[in-house]
Amino acid sequence: MQPSTAHKSSFWRNAFTDNSFLWFHIVGGGTLAKIFHLWIPGEKAVLFVLVIALGWELRELYFTDIKKIYGSHQRFFQNAFGDVVGALFMAVIVSL
């Protein structure tokens, strides 16, 4: 069964369009990758950014009030997906 168009647009909106801190994750991912790339190969720098981004989102999941900030766990996970993708996207660009 195919997801509805409303669900797809909701996911895109929560993950990327309305994600007000996505820019922070993009800048952070690129900056960390560039710093790590000074000492380690690019692939490992990107892997380190992935671990830090996932750790950040896990910290947010367990130590913040998800319902109060995001309204639902679904919206949080969509937002977190956008954050991690944004950080990785810039880390890959910087590490090439």
PDB file of N, CA, C and O in Angstrom:
ATOM      1  N   MET A   1       0.837  -1.174   0.000  1.00  0.00           N
ATOM      2  CA  MET A   1       0.000   0.000   0.000  1.00  0.00           C
ATOM      3  C   MET A   1       0.888   1.245   0.000  1.00  0.00           C
ATOM      4  O   MET A   1       1.826   1.344   0.792  1.00  0.00           O
ATOM      5  N   GLN A   2       0.595   2.181  -0.877  1.00  0.00           N
ATOM      6  CA  GLN A   2       1.364   3.407  -1.011  1.00  0.00           C
ATOM      7  C   GLN A   2       0.949   4.424   0.047  1.00  0.00           C
ATOM      8  O   GLN A   2      -0.236   4.567   0.348  1.00  0.00           O
ATOM      9  N   PRO A   3       1.947   5.142   0.620  1.00  0.00           N
ATOM     10  CA  PRO A   3       1.576   6.198   1.565  1.00  0.00           C
ATOM     11  C   PRO A   3       0.839   7.318   0.833  1.00  0.00           C
ATOM     12  O   PRO A   3       1.074   7.562  -0.350  1.00  0.00           O
ATOM     13  N   SER A   4      -0.035   7.979   1.537  1.00  0.00           N
ATOM     14  CA  SER A   4      -0.808   9.053   0.923  1.00  0.00           C
ATOM     15  C   SER A   4       0.090  10.246   0.605  1.00  0.00           C
ATOM     16  O   SER A   4       1.169  10.398   1.179  1.00  0.00           O
ATOM     17  N   THR A   5      -0.360  11.067  -0.296  1.00  0.00           N
ATOM     18  CA  THR A   5       0.392  12.263  -0.666  1.00  0.00           C
ATOM     19  C   THR A   5       0.527  13.204   0.527  1.00  0.00           C
ATOM     20  O   THR A   5       1.562  13.849   0.694  1.00  0.00           O
ATOM     21  N   ALA A   6      -0.506  13.285   1.352  1.00  0.00           N
ATOM     22  CA  ALA A   6      -0.448  14.145   2.541  1.00  0.00           C
ATOM     23  C   ALA A   6       0.636  13.670   3.493  1.00  0.00           C
ATOM     24  O   ALA A   6       1.337  14.481   4.098  1.00  0.00           O
ATOM     25  N   HIS A   7       0.776  12.347   3.626  1.00  0.00           N
ATOM     26  CA  HIS A   7       1.810  11.802   4.511  1.00  0.00           C
ATOM     27  C   HIS A   7       3.197  12.126   3.976  1.00  0.00           C
ATOM     28  O   HIS A   7       4.088  12.485   4.745  1.00  0.00           O
ATOM     29  N   LYS A   8       3.390  12.000   2.655  1.00  0.00           N
ATOM     30  CA  LYS A   8       4.683  12.319   2.053  1.00  0.00           C
ATOM     31  C   LYS A   8       5.029  13.784   2.257  1.00  0.00           C
ATOM     32  O   LYS A   8       6.154  14.108   2.636  1.00  0.00           O
ATOM     33  N   SER A   9       4.073  14.674   2.010  1.00  0.00           N
ATOM     34  CA  SER A   9       4.353  16.093   2.163  1.00  0.00           C
ATOM     35  C   SER A   9       4.587  16.445   3.631  1.00  0.00           C
ATOM     36  O   SER A   9       5.395  17.323   3.933  1.00  0.00           O
ATOM     37  N   SER A  10       3.892  15.771   4.541  1.00  0.00           N
ATOM     38  CA  SER A  10       4.096  15.990   5.969  1.00  0.00           C
ATOM     39  C   SER A  10       5.503  15.571   6.378  1.00  0.00           C
ATOM     40  O   SER A  10       6.168  16.269   7.143  1.00  0.00           O
ATOM     41  N   PHE A  11       5.950  14.431   5.866  1.00  0.00           N
ATOM     42  CA  PHE A  11       7.306  13.975   6.177  1.00  0.00           C
ATOM     43  C   PHE A  11       8.325  14.981   5.660  1.00  0.00           C
ATOM     44  O   PHE A  11       9.228  15.376   6.399  1.00  0.00           O
ATOM     45  N   TRP A  12       8.198  15.402   4.411  1.00  0.00           N
ATOM     46  CA  TRP A  12       9.142  16.353   3.822  1.00  0.00           C
ATOM     47  C   TRP A  12       9.143  17.661   4.618  1.00  0.00           C
ATOM     48  O   TRP A  12      10.203  18.224   4.892  1.00  0.00           O
ATOM     49  N   ARG A  13       7.963  18.136   4.982  1.00  0.00           N
ATOM     50  CA  ARG A  13       7.844  19.384   5.739  1.00  0.00           C
ATOM     51  C   ARG A  13       8.518  19.257   7.103  1.00  0.00           C
ATOM     52  O   ARG A  13       9.285  20.136   7.496  1.00  0.00           O
ATOM     53  N   ASN A  14       8.240  18.169   7.831  1.00  0.00           N
ATOM     54  CA  ASN A  14       8.817  18.004   9.168  1.00  0.00           C
ATOM     55  C   ASN A  14      10.317  17.744   9.124  1.00  0.00           C
ATOM     56  O   ASN A  14      11.050  18.198  10.003  1.00  0.00           O
ATOM     57  N   ALA A  15      10.777  17.025   8.117  1.00  0.00           N
ATOM     58  CA  ALA A  15      12.192  16.679   8.053  1.00  0.00           C
ATOM     59  C   ALA A  15      13.052  17.826   7.531  1.00  0.00           C
ATOM     60  O   ALA A  15      14.178  18.015   7.992  1.00  0.00           O
ATOM     61  N   PHE A  16      12.530  18.591   6.573  1.00  0.00           N
ATOM     62  CA  PHE A  16      13.385  19.574   5.925  1.00  0.00           C
ATOM     63  C   PHE A  16      12.818  20.993   5.892  1.00  0.00           C
ATOM     64  O   PHE A  16      13.491  21.923   6.336  1.00  0.00           O
ATOM     65  N   THR A  17      11.631  21.180   5.394  1.00  0.00           N
ATOM     66  CA  THR A  17      11.111  22.519   5.152  1.00  0.00           C
ATOM     67  C   THR A  17      10.875  23.316   6.429  1.00  0.00           C
ATOM     68  O   THR A  17      11.304  24.466   6.521  1.00  0.00           O
ATOM     69  N   ASP A  18      10.200  22.726   7.418  1.00  0.00           N
ATOM     70  CA  ASP A  18       9.894  23.429   8.666  1.00  0.00           C
ATOM     71  C   ASP A  18      10.898  23.136   9.777  1.00  0.00           C
ATOM     72  O   ASP A  18      10.657  23.488  10.932  1.00  0.00           O
ATOM     73  N   ASN A  19      11.993  22.514   9.454  1.00  0.00           N
ATOM     74  CA  ASN A  19      13.001  22.139  10.448  1.00  0.00           C
ATOM     75  C   ASN A  19      13.888  23.354  10.705  1.00  0.00           C
ATOM     76  O   ASN A  19      14.845  23.594   9.969  1.00  0.00           O
ATOM     77  N   SER A  20      13.569  24.118  11.750  1.00  0.00           N
ATOM     78  CA  SER A  20      14.240  25.395  11.994  1.00  0.00           C
ATOM     79  C   SER A  20      15.696  25.253  12.418  1.00  0.00           C
ATOM     80  O   SER A  20      16.459  26.211  12.289  1.00  0.00           O
ATOM     81  N   PHE A  21      16.111  24.083  12.921  1.00  0.00           N
ATOM     82  CA  PHE A  21      17.497  23.891  13.316  1.00  0.00           C
ATOM     83  C   PHE A  21      18.291  23.064  12.322  1.00  0.00           C
ATOM     84  O   PHE A  21      19.417  22.658  12.612  1.00  0.00           O
ATOM     85  N   LEU A  22      17.723  22.811  11.157  1.00  0.00           N
ATOM     86  CA  LEU A  22      18.439  22.048  10.134  1.00  0.00           C
ATOM     87  C   LEU A  22      19.728  22.761   9.730  1.00  0.00           C
ATOM     88  O   LEU A  22      20.753  22.113   9.515  1.00  0.00           O
ATOM     89  N   TRP A  23      19.682  24.078   9.627  1.00  0.00           N
ATOM     90  CA  TRP A  23      20.876  24.844   9.249  1.00  0.00           C
ATOM     91  C   TRP A  23      22.011  24.602  10.238  1.00  0.00           C
ATOM     92  O   TRP A  23      23.174  24.521   9.843  1.00  0.00           O
ATOM     93  N   PHE A  24      21.676  24.486  11.529  1.00  0.00           N
ATOM     94  CA  PHE A  24      22.694  24.257  12.560  1.00  0.00           C
ATOM     95  C   PHE A  24      23.367  22.913  12.344  1.00  0.00           C
ATOM     96  O   PHE A  24      24.585  22.795  12.479  1.00  0.00           O
ATOM     97  N   HIS A  25      22.581  21.901  12.010  1.00  0.00           N
ATOM     98  CA  HIS A  25      23.139  20.571  11.785  1.00  0.00           C
ATOM     99  C   HIS A  25      23.976  20.528  10.510  1.00  0.00           C
ATOM    100  O   HIS A  25      24.989  19.831  10.453  1.00  0.00           O
ATOM    101  N   ILE A  26      23.557  21.269   9.495  1.00  0.00           N
ATOM    102  CA  ILE A  26      24.340  21.331   8.258  1.00  0.00           C
ATOM    103  C   ILE A  26      25.691  22.000   8.521  1.00  0.00           C
ATOM    104  O   ILE A  26      26.732  21.479   8.123  1.00  0.00           O
ATOM    105  N   VAL A  27      25.673  23.142   9.184  1.00  0.00           N
ATOM    106  CA  VAL A  27      26.919  23.847   9.509  1.00  0.00           C
ATOM    107  C   VAL A  27      27.782  23.005  10.451  1.00  0.00           C
ATOM    108  O   VAL A  27      28.994  22.901  10.258  1.00  0.00           O
ATOM    109  N   GLY A  28      27.162  22.408  11.463  1.00  0.00           N
ATOM    110  CA  GLY A  28      27.907  21.571  12.409  1.00  0.00           C
ATOM    111  C   GLY A  28      28.540  20.360  11.736  1.00  0.00           C
ATOM    112  O   GLY A  28      29.699  20.035  11.994  1.00  0.00           O
ATOM    113  N   GLY A  29      27.777  19.694  10.872  1.00  0.00           N
ATOM    114  CA  GLY A  29      28.308  18.523  10.174  1.00  0.00           C
ATOM    115  C   GLY A  29      29.479  18.886   9.281  1.00  0.00           C
ATOM    116  O   GLY A  29      30.480  18.170   9.249  1.00  0.00           O
ATOM    117  N   GLY A  30      29.366  19.980   8.563  1.00  0.00           N
ATOM    118  CA  GLY A  30      30.464  20.414   7.700  1.00  0.00           C
ATOM    119  C   GLY A  30      31.689  20.849   8.479  1.00  0.00           C
ATOM    120  O   GLY A  30      32.816  20.515   8.113  1.00  0.00           O
ATOM    121  N   THR A  31      31.472  21.589   9.548  1.00  0.00           N
ATOM    122  CA  THR A  31      32.590  22.062  10.371  1.00  0.00           C
ATOM    123  C   THR A  31      33.313  20.902  11.043  1.00  0.00           C
ATOM    124  O   THR A  31      34.542  20.833  11.018  1.00  0.00           O
ATOM    125  N   LEU A  32      32.554  19.996  11.641  1.00  0.00           N
ATOM    126  CA  LEU A  32      33.186  18.840  12.292  1.00  0.00           C
ATOM    127  C   LEU A  32      33.927  17.975  11.286  1.00  0.00           C
ATOM    128  O   LEU A  32      35.032  17.511  11.570  1.00  0.00           O
ATOM    129  N   ALA A  33      33.343  17.750  10.121  1.00  0.00           N
ATOM    130  CA  ALA A  33      34.011  16.942   9.102  1.00  0.00           C
ATOM    131  C   ALA A  33      35.319  17.591   8.668  1.00  0.00           C
ATOM    132  O   ALA A  33      36.324  16.905   8.480  1.00  0.00           O
ATOM    133  N   LYS A  34      35.308  18.905   8.510  1.00  0.00           N
ATOM    134  CA  LYS A  34      36.526  19.618   8.103  1.00  0.00           C
ATOM    135  C   LYS A  34      37.597  19.508   9.187  1.00  0.00           C
ATOM    136  O   LYS A  34      38.769  19.295   8.878  1.00  0.00           O
ATOM    137  N   ILE A  35      37.206  19.650  10.441  1.00  0.00           N
ATOM    138  CA  ILE A  35      38.170  19.529  11.547  1.00  0.00           C
ATOM    139  C   ILE A  35      38.702  18.100  11.632  1.00  0.00           C
ATOM    140  O   ILE A  35      39.910  17.892  11.737  1.00  0.00           O
ATOM    141  N   PHE A  36      37.803  17.115  11.587  1.00  0.00           N
ATOM    142  CA  PHE A  36      38.244  15.718  11.642  1.00  0.00           C
ATOM    143  C   PHE A  36      39.134  15.370  10.459  1.00  0.00           C
ATOM    144  O   PHE A  36      40.073  14.585  10.592  1.00  0.00           O
ATOM    145  N   HIS A  37      38.838  15.954   9.299  1.00  0.00           N
ATOM    146  CA  HIS A  37      39.585  15.652   8.073  1.00  0.00           C
ATOM    147  C   HIS A  37      41.031  16.135   8.153  1.00  0.00           C
ATOM    148  O   HIS A  37      41.868  15.709   7.356  1.00  0.00           O
ATOM    149  N   LEU A  38      41.331  17.007   9.092  1.00  0.00           N
ATOM    150  CA  LEU A  38      42.715  17.449   9.273  1.00  0.00           C
ATOM    151  C   LEU A  38      43.595  16.312   9.779  1.00  0.00           C
ATOM    152  O   LEU A  38      44.796  16.288   9.506  1.00  0.00           O
ATOM    153  N   TRP A  39      43.001  15.363  10.521  1.00  0.00           N
ATOM    154  CA  TRP A  39      43.779  14.290  11.133  1.00  0.00           C
ATOM    155  C   TRP A  39      43.456  12.895  10.616  1.00  0.00           C
ATOM    156  O   TRP A  39      44.286  11.991  10.718  1.00  0.00           O
ATOM    157  N   ILE A  40      42.285  12.712  10.074  1.00  0.00           N
ATOM    158  CA  ILE A  40      41.878  11.371   9.637  1.00  0.00           C
ATOM    159  C   ILE A  40      41.320  11.429   8.220  1.00  0.00           C
ATOM    160  O   ILE A  40      40.909  12.495   7.761  1.00  0.00           O
ATOM    161  N   PRO A  41      41.303  10.284   7.514  1.00  0.00           N
ATOM    162  CA  PRO A  41      40.757  10.261   6.148  1.00  0.00           C
ATOM    163  C   PRO A  41      39.289  10.684   6.102  1.00  0.00           C
ATOM    164  O   PRO A  41      38.574  10.595   7.100  1.00  0.00           O
ATOM    165  N   GLY A  42      38.853  11.144   4.929  1.00  0.00           N
ATOM    166  CA  GLY A  42      37.512  11.679   4.746  1.00  0.00           C
ATOM    167  C   GLY A  42      36.389  10.735   5.126  1.00  0.00           C
ATOM    168  O   GLY A  42      35.396  11.156   5.720  1.00  0.00           O
ATOM    169  N   GLU A  43      36.541   9.429   4.780  1.00  0.00           N
ATOM    170  CA  GLU A  43      35.469   8.476   5.097  1.00  0.00           C
ATOM    171  C   GLU A  43      35.260   8.350   6.603  1.00  0.00           C
ATOM    172  O   GLU A  43      34.129   8.276   7.083  1.00  0.00           O
ATOM    173  N   LYS A  44      36.364   8.327   7.334  1.00  0.00           N
ATOM    174  CA  LYS A  44      36.253   8.225   8.794  1.00  0.00           C
ATOM    175  C   LYS A  44      35.706   9.525   9.387  1.00  0.00           C
ATOM    176  O   LYS A  44      34.984   9.495  10.384  1.00  0.00           O
ATOM    177  N   ALA A  45      36.040  10.644   8.791  1.00  0.00           N
ATOM    178  CA  ALA A  45      35.505  11.925   9.263  1.00  0.00           C
ATOM    179  C   ALA A  45      33.989  11.940   9.116  1.00  0.00           C
ATOM    180  O   ALA A  45      33.278  12.390  10.014  1.00  0.00           O
ATOM    181  N   VAL A  46      33.494  11.448   7.981  1.00  0.00           N
ATOM    182  CA  VAL A  46      32.047  11.384   7.769  1.00  0.00           C
ATOM    183  C   VAL A  46      31.412  10.420   8.757  1.00  0.00           C
ATOM    184  O   VAL A  46      30.334  10.694   9.284  1.00  0.00           O
ATOM    185  N   LEU A  47      32.064   9.298   9.013  1.00  0.00           N
ATOM    186  CA  LEU A  47      31.554   8.325   9.987  1.00  0.00           C
ATOM    187  C   LEU A  47      31.488   8.948  11.385  1.00  0.00           C
ATOM    188  O   LEU A  47      30.521   8.727  12.114  1.00  0.00           O
ATOM    189  N   PHE A  48      32.495   9.716  11.760  1.00  0.00           N
ATOM    190  CA  PHE A  48      32.474  10.385  13.063  1.00  0.00           C
ATOM    191  C   PHE A  48      31.320  11.382  13.134  1.00  0.00           C
ATOM    192  O   PHE A  48      30.660  11.487  14.168  1.00  0.00           O
ATOM    193  N   VAL A  49      31.071  12.109  12.057  1.00  0.00           N
ATOM    194  CA  VAL A  49      29.947  13.050  12.035  1.00  0.00           C
ATOM    195  C   VAL A  49      28.632  12.290  12.202  1.00  0.00           C
ATOM    196  O   VAL A  49      27.743  12.740  12.925  1.00  0.00           O
ATOM    197  N   LEU A  50      28.507  11.144  11.539  1.00  0.00           N
ATOM    198  CA  LEU A  50      27.298  10.326  11.683  1.00  0.00           C
ATOM    199  C   LEU A  50      27.093   9.902  13.131  1.00  0.00           C
ATOM    200  O   LEU A  50      25.983   9.998  13.653  1.00  0.00           O
ATOM    201  N   VAL A  51      28.148   9.436  13.780  1.00  0.00           N
ATOM    202  CA  VAL A  51      28.047   8.994  15.174  1.00  0.00           C
ATOM    203  C   VAL A  51      27.656  10.157  16.081  1.00  0.00           C
ATOM    204  O   VAL A  51      26.815   9.996  16.966  1.00  0.00           O
ATOM    205  N   ILE A  52      28.252  11.314  15.872  1.00  0.00           N
ATOM    206  CA  ILE A  52      27.926  12.482  16.697  1.00  0.00           C
ATOM    207  C   ILE A  52      26.491  12.939  16.452  1.00  0.00           C
ATOM    208  O   ILE A  52      25.781  13.277  17.399  1.00  0.00           O
ATOM    209  N   ALA A  53      26.055  12.954  15.184  1.00  0.00           N
ATOM    210  CA  ALA A  53      24.684  13.372  14.870  1.00  0.00           C
ATOM    211  C   ALA A  53      23.667  12.423  15.496  1.00  0.00           C
ATOM    212  O   ALA A  53      22.674  12.868  16.070  1.00  0.00           O
ATOM    213  N   LEU A  54      23.912  11.122  15.387  1.00  0.00           N
ATOM    214  CA  LEU A  54      22.994  10.151  15.997  1.00  0.00           C
ATOM    215  C   LEU A  54      23.006  10.265  17.520  1.00  0.00           C
ATOM    216  O   LEU A  54      21.963  10.157  18.165  1.00  0.00           O
ATOM    217  N   GLY A  55      24.184  10.482  18.087  1.00  0.00           N
ATOM    218  CA  GLY A  55      24.285  10.665  19.537  1.00  0.00           C
ATOM    219  C   GLY A  55      23.527  11.896  20.005  1.00  0.00           C
ATOM    220  O   GLY A  55      22.874  11.877  21.048  1.00  0.00           O
ATOM    221  N   TRP A  56      23.619  12.968  19.223  1.00  0.00           N
ATOM    222  CA  TRP A  56      22.895  14.207  19.551  1.00  0.00           C
ATOM    223  C   TRP A  56      21.393  13.961  19.553  1.00  0.00           C
ATOM    224  O   TRP A  56      20.685  14.399  20.460  1.00  0.00           O
ATOM    225  N   GLU A  57      20.914  13.263  18.537  1.00  0.00           N
ATOM    226  CA  GLU A  57      19.475  12.991  18.444  1.00  0.00           C
ATOM    227  C   GLU A  57      19.016  12.039  19.549  1.00  0.00           C
ATOM    228  O   GLU A  57      17.913  12.197  20.074  1.00  0.00           O
ATOM    229  N   LEU A  58      19.833  11.067  19.905  1.00  0.00           N
ATOM    230  CA  LEU A  58      19.490  10.167  21.014  1.00  0.00           C
ATOM    231  C   LEU A  58      19.444  10.929  22.338  1.00  0.00           C
ATOM    232  O   LEU A  58      18.575  10.689  23.175  1.00  0.00           O
ATOM    233  N   ARG A  59      20.389  11.847  22.513  1.00  0.00           N
ATOM    234  CA  ARG A  59      20.377  12.680  23.722  1.00  0.00           C
ATOM    235  C   ARG A  59      19.083  13.483  23.780  1.00  0.00           C
ATOM    236  O   ARG A  59      18.451  13.589  24.831  1.00  0.00           O
ATOM    237  N   GLU A  60      18.706  14.037  22.655  1.00  0.00           N
ATOM    238  CA  GLU A  60      17.475  14.816  22.605  1.00  0.00           C
ATOM    239  C   GLU A  60      16.251  13.941  22.893  1.00  0.00           C
ATOM    240  O   GLU A  60      15.328  14.366  23.588  1.00  0.00           O
ATOM    241  N   LEU A  61      16.251  12.726  22.357  1.00  0.00           N
ATOM    242  CA  LEU A  61      15.130  11.805  22.561  1.00  0.00           C
ATOM    243  C   LEU A  61      14.944  11.459  24.033  1.00  0.00           C
ATOM    244  O   LEU A  61      13.822  11.452  24.539  1.00  0.00           O
ATOM    245  N   TYR A  62      16.052  11.171  24.718  1.00  0.00           N
ATOM    246  CA  TYR A  62      15.949  10.688  26.092  1.00  0.00           C
ATOM    247  C   TYR A  62      15.971  11.784  27.155  1.00  0.00           C
ATOM    248  O   TYR A  62      15.546  11.544  28.285  1.00  0.00           O
ATOM    249  N   PHE A  63      16.455  12.976  26.823  1.00  0.00           N
ATOM    250  CA  PHE A  63      16.610  13.998  27.860  1.00  0.00           C
ATOM    251  C   PHE A  63      15.796  15.264  27.637  1.00  0.00           C
ATOM    252  O   PHE A  63      15.971  16.244  28.361  1.00  0.00           O
ATOM    253  N   THR A  64      14.907  15.260  26.647  1.00  0.00           N
ATOM    254  CA  THR A  64      14.027  16.416  26.452  1.00  0.00           C
ATOM    255  C   THR A  64      12.583  15.935  26.410  1.00  0.00           C
ATOM    256  O   THR A  64      12.312  14.743  26.265  1.00  0.00           O
ATOM    257  N   ASP A  65      11.679  16.870  26.537  1.00  0.00           N
ATOM    258  CA  ASP A  65      10.251  16.557  26.500  1.00  0.00           C
ATOM    259  C   ASP A  65       9.782  16.599  25.045  1.00  0.00           C
ATOM    260  O   ASP A  65       9.410  17.655  24.535  1.00  0.00           O
ATOM    261  N   ILE A  66       9.803  15.454  24.392  1.00  0.00           N
ATOM    262  CA  ILE A  66       9.479  15.343  22.970  1.00  0.00           C
ATOM    263  C   ILE A  66       8.062  15.822  22.681  1.00  0.00           C
ATOM    264  O   ILE A  66       7.837  16.555  21.718  1.00  0.00           O
ATOM    265  N   LYS A  67       7.116  15.416  23.505  1.00  0.00           N
ATOM    266  CA  LYS A  67       5.710  15.811  23.283  1.00  0.00           C
ATOM    267  C   LYS A  67       5.543  17.327  23.354  1.00  0.00           C
ATOM    268  O   LYS A  67       4.787  17.909  22.576  1.00  0.00           O
ATOM    269  N   LYS A  68       6.244  17.960  24.281  1.00  0.00           N
ATOM    270  CA  LYS A  68       6.118  19.404  24.446  1.00  0.00           C
ATOM    271  C   LYS A  68       6.775  20.165  23.290  1.00  0.00           C
ATOM    272  O   LYS A  68       6.225  21.161  22.819  1.00  0.00           O
ATOM    273  N   ILE A  69       7.938  19.709  22.830  1.00  0.00           N
ATOM    274  CA  ILE A  69       8.674  20.419  21.794  1.00  0.00           C
ATOM    275  C   ILE A  69       8.126  20.129  20.397  1.00  0.00           C
ATOM    276  O   ILE A  69       7.908  21.045  19.603  1.00  0.00           O
ATOM    277  N   TYR A  70       7.905  18.842  20.106  1.00  0.00           N
ATOM    278  CA  TYR A  70       7.533  18.432  18.745  1.00  0.00           C
ATOM    279  C   TYR A  70       6.060  18.076  18.584  1.00  0.00           C
ATOM    280  O   TYR A  70       5.546  18.074  17.465  1.00  0.00           O
ATOM    281  N   GLY A  71       5.388  17.781  19.659  1.00  0.00           N
ATOM    282  CA  GLY A  71       3.979  17.409  19.583  1.00  0.00           C
ATOM    283  C   GLY A  71       3.736  15.921  19.495  1.00  0.00           C
ATOM    284  O   GLY A  71       2.716  15.430  19.977  1.00  0.00           O
ATOM    285  N   SER A  72       4.664  15.186  18.882  1.00  0.00           N
ATOM    286  CA  SER A  72       4.531  13.730  18.781  1.00  0.00           C
ATOM    287  C   SER A  72       5.899  13.112  18.516  1.00  0.00           C
ATOM    288  O   SER A  72       6.825  13.787  18.066  1.00  0.00           O
ATOM    289  N   HIS A  73       6.007  11.830  18.798  1.00  0.00           N
ATOM    290  CA  HIS A  73       7.251  11.125  18.527  1.00  0.00           C
ATOM    291  C   HIS A  73       7.474  11.005  17.021  1.00  0.00           C
ATOM    292  O   HIS A  73       8.616  11.045  16.563  1.00  0.00           O
ATOM    293  N   GLN A  74       6.411  10.861  16.256  1.00  0.00           N
ATOM    294  CA  GLN A  74       6.550  10.765  14.802  1.00  0.00           C
ATOM    295  C   GLN A  74       7.198  12.023  14.239  1.00  0.00           C
ATOM    296  O   GLN A  74       8.106  11.944  13.412  1.00  0.00           O
ATOM    297  N   ARG A  75       6.736  13.163  14.683  1.00  0.00           N
ATOM    298  CA  ARG A  75       7.308  14.420  14.199  1.00  0.00           C
ATOM    299  C   ARG A  75       8.765  14.556  14.642  1.00  0.00           C
ATOM    300  O   ARG A  75       9.599  15.043  13.879  1.00  0.00           O
ATOM    301  N   PHE A  76       9.075  14.133  15.858  1.00  0.00           N
ATOM    302  CA  PHE A  76      10.468  14.160  16.317  1.00  0.00           C
ATOM    303  C   PHE A  76      11.353  13.311  15.413  1.00  0.00           C
ATOM    304  O   PHE A  76      12.414  13.764  14.983  1.00  0.00           O
ATOM    305  N   PHE A  77      10.924  12.072  15.118  1.00  0.00           N
ATOM    306  CA  PHE A  77      11.742  11.187  14.298  1.00  0.00           C
ATOM    307  C   PHE A  77      11.908  11.729  12.880  1.00  0.00           C
ATOM    308  O   PHE A  77      12.970  11.568  12.279  1.00  0.00           O
ATOM    309  N   GLN A  78      10.893  12.354  12.352  1.00  0.00           N
ATOM    310  CA  GLN A  78      11.023  12.973  11.033  1.00  0.00           C
ATOM    311  C   GLN A  78      12.011  14.137  11.080  1.00  0.00           C
ATOM    312  O   GLN A  78      12.836  14.296  10.180  1.00  0.00           O
ATOM    313  N   ASN A  79      11.924  14.938  12.124  1.00  0.00           N
ATOM    314  CA  ASN A  79      12.836  16.056  12.309  1.00  0.00           C
ATOM    315  C   ASN A  79      14.268  15.555  12.493  1.00  0.00           C
ATOM    316  O   ASN A  79      15.203  16.101  11.907  1.00  0.00           O
ATOM    317  N   ALA A  80      14.433  14.521  13.303  1.00  0.00           N
ATOM    318  CA  ALA A  80      15.758  13.958  13.550  1.00  0.00           C
ATOM    319  C   ALA A  80      16.361  13.393  12.270  1.00  0.00           C
ATOM    320  O   ALA A  80      17.563  13.522  12.038  1.00  0.00           O
ATOM    321  N   PHE A  81      15.528  12.767  11.438  1.00  0.00           N
ATOM    322  CA  PHE A  81      16.002  12.253  10.159  1.00  0.00           C
ATOM    323  C   PHE A  81      16.565  13.386   9.310  1.00  0.00           C
ATOM    324  O   PHE A  81      17.644  13.254   8.731  1.00  0.00           O
ATOM    325  N   GLY A  82      15.843  14.492   9.234  1.00  0.00           N
ATOM    326  CA  GLY A  82      16.319  15.650   8.480  1.00  0.00           C
ATOM    327  C   GLY A  82      17.619  16.202   9.032  1.00  0.00           C
ATOM    328  O   GLY A  82      18.508  16.584   8.271  1.00  0.00           O
ATOM    329  N   ASP A  83      17.737  16.247  10.358  1.00  0.00           N
ATOM    330  CA  ASP A  83      18.961  16.742  10.985  1.00  0.00           C
ATOM    331  C   ASP A  83      20.164  15.877  10.624  1.00  0.00           C
ATOM    332  O   ASP A  83      21.220  16.396  10.263  1.00  0.00           O
ATOM    333  N   VAL A  84      20.004  14.567  10.723  1.00  0.00           N
ATOM    334  CA  VAL A  84      21.108  13.644  10.441  1.00  0.00           C
ATOM    335  C   VAL A  84      21.474  13.692   8.952  1.00  0.00           C
ATOM    336  O   VAL A  84      22.654  13.716   8.604  1.00  0.00           O
ATOM    337  N   VAL A  85      20.474  13.706   8.083  1.00  0.00           N
ATOM    338  CA  VAL A  85      20.742  13.786   6.635  1.00  0.00           C
ATOM    339  C   VAL A  85      21.458  15.094   6.297  1.00  0.00           C
ATOM    340  O   VAL A  85      22.395  15.100   5.499  1.00  0.00           O
ATOM    341  N   GLY A  86      21.024  16.191   6.895  1.00  0.00           N
ATOM    342  CA  GLY A  86      21.673  17.480   6.639  1.00  0.00           C
ATOM    343  C   GLY A  86      23.136  17.488   7.081  1.00  0.00           C
ATOM    344  O   GLY A  86      24.005  17.965   6.351  1.00  0.00           O
ATOM    345  N   ALA A  87      23.404  16.966   8.263  1.00  0.00           N
ATOM    346  CA  ALA A  87      24.784  16.914   8.767  1.00  0.00           C
ATOM    347  C   ALA A  87      25.649  16.020   7.869  1.00  0.00           C
ATOM    348  O   ALA A  87      26.777  16.380   7.534  1.00  0.00           O
ATOM    349  N   LEU A  88      25.124  14.869   7.488  1.00  0.00           N
ATOM    350  CA  LEU A  88      25.886  13.963   6.628  1.00  0.00           C
ATOM    351  C   LEU A  88      26.104  14.553   5.237  1.00  0.00           C
ATOM    352  O   LEU A  88      27.187  14.426   4.665  1.00  0.00           O
ATOM    353  N   PHE A  89      25.082  15.192   4.701  1.00  0.00           N
ATOM    354  CA  PHE A  89      25.191  15.795   3.378  1.00  0.00           C
ATOM    355  C   PHE A  89      26.361  16.773   3.321  1.00  0.00           C
ATOM    356  O   PHE A  89      27.180  16.722   2.403  1.00  0.00           O
ATOM    357  N   MET A  90      26.430  17.656   4.304  1.00  0.00           N
ATOM    358  CA  MET A  90      27.517  18.637   4.300  1.00  0.00           C
ATOM    359  C   MET A  90      28.851  17.984   4.632  1.00  0.00           C
ATOM    360  O   MET A  90      29.882  18.391   4.096  1.00  0.00           O
ATOM    361  N   ALA A  91      28.853  16.985   5.499  1.00  0.00           N
ATOM    362  CA  ALA A  91      30.108  16.290   5.824  1.00  0.00           C
ATOM    363  C   ALA A  91      30.690  15.621   4.583  1.00  0.00           C
ATOM    364  O   ALA A  91      31.903  15.649   4.375  1.00  0.00           O
ATOM    365  N   VAL A  92      29.839  15.024   3.764  1.00  0.00           N
ATOM    366  CA  VAL A  92      30.312  14.384   2.533  1.00  0.00           C
ATOM    367  C   VAL A  92      30.861  15.429   1.571  1.00  0.00           C
ATOM    368  O   VAL A  92      31.915  15.223   0.969  1.00  0.00           O
ATOM    369  N   ILE A  93      30.161  16.544   1.420  1.00  0.00           N
ATOM    370  CA  ILE A  93      30.632  17.602   0.511  1.00  0.00           C
ATOM    371  C   ILE A  93      31.993  18.136   0.967  1.00  0.00           C
ATOM    372  O   ILE A  93      32.896  18.318   0.151  1.00  0.00           O
ATOM    373  N   VAL A  94      32.136  18.385   2.264  1.00  0.00           N
ATOM    374  CA  VAL A  94      33.384  18.951   2.792  1.00  0.00           C
ATOM    375  C   VAL A  94      34.540  17.944   2.716  1.00  0.00           C
ATOM    376  O   VAL A  94      35.696  18.332   2.549  1.00  0.00           O
ATOM    377  N   SER A  95      34.225  16.667   2.837  1.00  0.00           N
ATOM    378  CA  SER A  95      35.275  15.650   2.887  1.00  0.00           C
ATOM    379  C   SER A  95      35.722  15.164   1.516  1.00  0.00           C
ATOM    380  O   SER A  95      36.689  14.408   1.420  1.00  0.00           O
ATOM    381  N   LEU A  96      35.044  15.579   0.462  1.00  0.00           N
ATOM    382  CA  LEU A  96      35.451  15.135  -0.883  1.00  0.00           C
ATOM    383  C   LEU A  96      36.710  15.823  -1.362  1.00  0.00           C
ATOM    384  O   LEU A  96      37.175  15.557  -2.471  1.00  0.00           O
TER     385      LEU A  96
END
